[in-house]
Amino acid sequence: MSPQVVPQALERLIHDLTKLPGIGKKTASRLALSILRRSAGEARELAAALNELHSSIQLCSCCFTFSESDPCTICADHKRDANLICVVEQPGDLLAIEKAGNYLGHYHILHGVLAPMDGVGPNEIKVSELEARINSGTVREIFIATSSTVPGEATANYLIDRLQNKPVLITRLACGIPMGMDIKYADKHTLARAIESRCKTS
């Protein structure tokens, strides 16, 4: 029997890290070794931070983002427009839009996209909760900001169909030519969306 080359504790950590999205065995090994080279105190701090995630973070009961308070800081901010709701797939998308710095409405996190082949239908994501917010009568506009992937587009189209009879304005995130890109290098799908999303000049 060959000797155990990698200590079992390290092997367990590598195995657990590979469960994270986008982390293969090579990257997991590099991360695990980096953690091992740090002091025991730093490792304990990391372990405590991971342990605290599930004990202190919850879903906001209004928009369903991850938060330490309920409602979250965005939903509780009276300076933001509660009549405008941006619908995104995941909490990470909220962070990306917040970094842009020019959106001052509220959010609704779906926690997924429609993927029938994977068993993900409307009941598996927060669609009925979005409808309930609209039915409350305070929402003026639903701004759909799903990704331009096939599942993201399918989800956006489903939401448009489902909400079309609601008394709200439904808008979509415009897609088009990135800043600094020469138009002749744009693929036909990106160019088509840019043409569809054209807007009036001021």
Buried (B, 14 or more C-beta within 10 A) or exposed (E): EEEEEEEEEBBEBBEEBBEEEEBEEEBBBEBBEEBEEEEEEEEEEEEEEEEEEEEEEEBBEBBBBBBEEEBBEBBEEEEBEBEBBBBBBBBEBBEEBEEEEEBEBBBBBBBBBBBEEEEBEBEBBBBEBBBEBBEEEEBBBBBBBBBEEEBBBBBBBBBEEBBEEBEBEBEBBEBBBEEEEEEEEBEEEBBEBBEEEEEEEE
